[in-house]
Amino acid sequence: MNRLFYFLISTLSFGNLKRGQFSALFLLLMPLFAVAQNDTVRDDQASDYNLNKPERVEWFRNTGAGLFIHFGVDAQLGIVISHSLVGASDDYVERYFSQLPRTFDPALFSPREIATLAKLAGMKYLVFTTKHHSGFCMWDTKTSPFNIMNTPYHADLLQAYTEATRAAGLGVGFYFSPEDFWFLHQHHIPISRTDVKMDDTIRQAYDDYTRRQCEELMTRYGKVDVLFIDGTPKEVVKNTCWRLQPDLLITRGAMKTPEQVLPGERSMDPWLSCITMGTAWQYQPTNERYKSGDQLIRLAIEARAKGGSLLLNVGPKADGSLPFEQEDRLREMAAWYFINHECMDSVRSWVVSRENGVWFTARDAHTCYAIVTGEWKEGERKTFRLHSVKAGPETRVSVLGQNSRIIEYKRDDVGCRFRQVGERLELSVVKAQRVYDDHRWPNPVVIKLEHIDAAFDEAVEVRTLDGKTTKEGVLFSGKVFGNKRSLAKRARFYYRPYAGQVETLYAAPWTATAWVSLHADGTFQLREQHARPDRQYEYRAVVEYRQVEINGEDRIYKPGTARHQ
């Protein structure tokens, strides 16, 4: 079969085929290839299979954020969604599958209210868990009895979600897990996420089962805008869903989707980061730590500044209602977005993502937004010095949401001023809008800069290299590319103890090392004596370029890495 597939591909001439014709032909041949490779090709090896249309990718890049909704039958217990089944006792597994559906009744689930709140907070699409790894289906499926119809709720919850989301003018997104613990249990296969053993007959039944579920999802609920695939095998899902809905945008499974963390550097490729409001994906009533509204706003800003978007997760309670902690944070995000929406929607990265505490997004080559984080009292005038922006004769400076002419109860001068001083732009701006009763608004302020130019456009890339264990500490390494005029002359590293994937957003502040010089080939190294070789660290390389720090990607140092002599 492999030889037949590659013979067909090699003997066809694609030179005169249009994109749609090629896609159709590829879809026709893909099942042959999938069957031939079924036992050997898994998700990580086949993830380059991507039929996302350019116009759909452009739509996605224009969206500042989306709302993820994790909800499953085990929300009743307030525990991790699905994963408790891995390694569970036979008694636990049996009661999970047989007893939990009997008491699941999300009668207070209001997708209309959730969609309305999400839209206020700047979300452009929702992604709902149609089926997580447990195999519990939130729709009226004919493939499995383990579904929402066999509960006291006894209604197609997914139908209500899609209708409400579409009515709110938001994109309809589905989360779907091809991994299915209920299927494994029914076929007497140990529940695991790795090394699942199936013979050819069961594997075929598994793929058919997954395919039929995808066919239901893609044919019963109208146009689906976004699909997030979590688990293997993704190729069966991608092939089926693109065949039935060619305009579908697949995120995880076809683009970068880092989880619980943001990339350390900006990227021109489309990406999203899915991040929880607390530490848990599903509702967790105890032992939970929520991020503040300000931190969530900053995460959304950082994602946009680095060229991506935030997929922020909420988890309804067992009765379907949204916990007040989650609703309150969405409303704080809504207040900020209502004022500052234009710095988030349909924007791209600026030439740099950040200068100190100021993040940037760009409307076009001559309009950018300087997003200022940190404490700023109402009525206070602040001065900022930017090195990546250059003013011209028609430059205009304003603050989003305020007219910069009037401040309540005062007659102070609150106008915006600027001047170009050599290679830096100096801004003088007052925060003059009252948003909270106590006159304290802790969230970022956005300065709009029009008719400006980028101060530099040279392509500089910083790469963080492997850290190595030494007797004196940890040896950090990096390299800069594109430094043709040698404008970058020094570099350093930021590091902190690595607390784990979920904990990284709660970790200790970054520690900056001393500056070091670049070698002629662009490499640089530093042996950090304060970093213990027996601990794990997050770290990134940073190069100073025209007085602006350019970050490399974050990496993890693990003890015992190749010892440096």
KOLBAFI-98671 format. One record per residue (C-alpha): residue in one letter; x, y, z. Coordinates in steps of 0.05 Angstrom, whole numbers, plus 5000, padded with zeros to 4 digits. Example, Ala and Ser with C-alpha at 12.3 -4.5 7.8 and 13.67 -1.06 7.14 Angstrom:
A524649105156/S527349795143/
//
This chain:
M500050005000/N505750485017/R508950374949/L502250474913/F501051134950/Y507951414935/F507551174863/L501051554854/I503952184885/S510452154845/T506952034778/L501952604784/S503753294759/F501253834806/G503854414766/N497154594736/L492754414796/K489554974836/R489854954912/G482754694920/Q483954144869/F490353934903/S486853924971/A481153494943/L486153004912/F490152974976/L483852825016/L482152274967/L488951944975/M489852075049/P485551505074/L489751015034/F496051285066/A492851295135/V490750555130/A497650365104/Q501150725162/N495950575216/D500650185260/T506750625253/V504751355240/R502251705301/D500352415315/D507252725326/Q509852435261/A503952645219/S502453335246/D504853685183/Y498353475149/N495054155146/L489254385102/N487655025139/K485655535086/P489656185084/E483456615094/R481556215156/V488556285184/E488157035171/W481557055209/F484856695267/R490757175268/N485957755274/T482657465336/G485557715401/A482857165444/G478056575451/L474556245510/F475855515526/I470455145565/H472454495600/F466454115626/G465353375638/V461452865678/D466652875734/A465653615747/Q461053355802/L467153135841/G471153775829/I477153385804/V481753375743/I477753245681/S478452515657/H485652395680/S483752065746/L481951445706/V489151315688/G491950825739/A485350785777/S482850155811/D477749715778/D472549935829/Y473850675815/V473450575740/E467050175744/R463550685789/Y466051265746/F462850995683/S456450715716/Q454851205772/L457051905752/P452151955692/R446351815740/T447452465778/F450052935725/D444853485714/P447754155689/A440954485689/L443955175702/F448555155642/S447155805604/P451255845540/R447756495522/E450356835586/I457256545577/A457656755504/T455257465521/L460457535575/A465957245531/K464257735476/L464658315525/A471558065547/G474058085475/M473457355456/K471957215383/Y470456475389/L468855945441/V471655235445/F467354725482/T469354025504/T464953575462/K468652965489/H474652945535/H479152335546/S474051985590/G469751875529/F463552225558/C459952555499/M456353215510/W451753085450/D446452595429/T451252095398/K449451415369/T456451155379/S456551065455/P451551025513/F456451425555/N453452095537/I449152685561/M442652365539/N443351815591/T443552315649/P438052695687/Y439553285641/H437452865581/A438453385527/D443553535473/L447854045511/L452254145450/Q446354375409/A444654915461/Y451955135461/T452555195385/E445955585378/A447656075433/T454856195409/R452656305338/A447056775361/A452257195398/G456257285334/L462056875359/G465756305325/V463455605343/G469255185367/F469554445387/Y474654095430/F475053365413/S479352815443/P480552205399/E483151855461/D477251505494/F477951145561/W470850875557/F472650525491/L478850235523/H474949985583/Q469649665538/H475049295501/H478649075565/I484749495550/P488449825609/I486850565611/S493150945593/R495451535551/T501851195529/D503450515500/V496250315488/K496349625456/M491149445404/D490948895353/D489049055281/T481648895291/I480849345352/R484949885320/Q480349895260/A474249915306/Y477450485345/D478750895282/D471750755256/Y468850955324/T472751615322/R470951745250/R463451645263/Q463652125322/C467152655279/E461952555225/E456452685276/L459853325300/M461153585230/T454253445201/R449253585257/Y451054275283/G451954715222/K458455085208/V464054945257/D469255495257/V474755205301/L476954505321/F481954365378/I484353635376/D487453385441/G490452695437/T492252165387/P490751945333/K489452635304/E489952435231/V483352055231/V479952675260/K483353165213/N481852765151/T474552665169/C473153375192/W476553725134/R472953265085/L466253465114/Q467854195130/P473454455085/D473055155116/L474354885186/L480455185222/I484254665262/T488654945317/R491854395358/G493553865308/A495654375254/M499054955290/K502955115353/T498755105416/P503255155478/E499554985541/Q499755375607/V505455805583/L506956345532/P512756315483/G518956705503/E519657045436/R515057325383/S513256895322/M510657045253/D507156365250/P500056315277/W499556035347/L495356045410/S496755905483/C491355555523/I491755765595/T487255645655/M484556185701/G487155795760/T491155155760/A485554695737/W482054605670/Q475554355700/Y472054675760/Q475954555823/P472354815886/T478254715934/N485854765930/E485255245872/R489155885860/Y486256385811/K490456875772/S488357595782/G484457965729/D490458405717/Q494957795705/L489957505656/I489658165618/R497258185616/L497457475589/A492757675532/I497058285517/E503457895517/A500557375470/R498457915420/A505158275426/K508657615408/G504157495348/G499356995377/S492956965418/L490356725484/L485356155492/L483156275563/N479755695599/V473755685646/G470455095679/P463055095698/K460754805763/A457054135762/D450354485755/G452954855694/S453555545724/L460055935720/P463756025787/F463556745811/E471156775813/Q471356635738/E465657095721/D468757665761/R475457605724/L472057585657/R468458235676/E474958565694/M477658355627/A471358615594/A472359305626/W479459335600/Y477659085531/F471859575525/I476860145533/N482659855494/H479659385442/E483359675382/C490259475408/M487958745409/D483558635348/S486558545278/V493558735301/R500458435290/S507158455324/W511359095324/V518759045307/V519858855380/S514758565428/R516958965489/E521359515517/N521959425592/G514759465619/V511759705554/W508759185506/F507259345432/T502159145380/A501559455311/R495759645267/D500359745207/A507359985192/H505760685217/T500960575274/C502760205338/Y500260155410/A504860225470/I501459825526/V504060055593/T503859565652/G505259725724/E502260195776/W499760855749/K495561325791/E489761715762/G492062425745/E499462235745/R503862455687/K509061955665/T514761995615/F516861405571/R522961335528/L522160865468/H527760635423/S523860225372/V519160795351/K521061425312/A516562045306/G515362465244/P512163135227/E505062845228/T505762405289/R499762385336/V499662105407/S493361935446/V490961485502/L485560975486/G478961115522/Q480361835543/N480362505506/S486462765543/R483163445551/I478963355614/I480163005681/E474462965731/Y474263485787/K480863795765/R483564315716/D490263995706/D493763955638/V492563235616/G494863315544/C499462825509/R506463085489/F512262775453/R519062945423/Q524362585384/V531062615420/G536362305376/E534761565370/R529361545423/L522261795426/E520062125491/L512762095510/S509362495565/V502462235581/V497262305637/K492561755659/A486162165662/Q480161695659/R476361465721/V474560735715/Y473760515788/D470160885844/D476560935885/H480361245827/R485160645826/W485360265760/P490959745765/N490659505693/P494959705633/V494160375598/V494760395522/I498160965484/K496561005411/L502061245365/E500061455294/H504261665234/I510561385263/D516060935236/A519860355264/A526660585288/F529859955259/D527759375216/E533858915214/A532058195226/V535357975291/E533957285319/V536257055387/R536756315401/T537256005470/L541855405469/D542654805515/G544854925587/K550454485614/T552354235682/T559054465711/K562554415778/E561955165788/G554655235769/V550555215705/L553355425637/F548055805597/S549155905522/G545856305466/K546856565396/V544657165356/F543157145281/G542457725232/N547058195269/K550158435204/R552359125228/S554458865296/L549359305331/A548358775384/K554558765427/R552558455493/A547957925520/R545557605584/F540757085611/Y534557075654/Y533156465696/R528956215754/P527555535787/Y522855115745/A516554965784/G513054535731/Q508454665672/V502354855713/E506355255763/T510555655715/L505856245716/Y506256255792/A513756175796/A518956635827/P521257265790/W526557205737/T533857325758/A538257705709/T545457505701/A551257965687/W552358215616/V557357845571/S560358015504/L558557675438/H563657255402/A565057385328/D560356815307/G554657105348/T555056605405/F555556785479/Q556056395543/L555856515618/R557356065676/E552356245730/Q555156065798/H548756235835/A544855705795/R545455025829/P547154455780/D542453975817/R536154405805/Q531754515744/Y531355215716/E527455595664/Y532056055626/R532456485564/A537956845526/V537257595516/V541158055470/E541358815475/Y540059095405/R539659845397/Q538359915471/V532459425467/E532758725496/I530958175446/N528957515478/G530456815456/E525656235469/D524955965540/R528355305554/I528854825613/Y535554635643/K535553935673/P541053685720/G545953205690/T545953515621/A552553385584/R558053605631/H562154205609/Q569654115619/
//
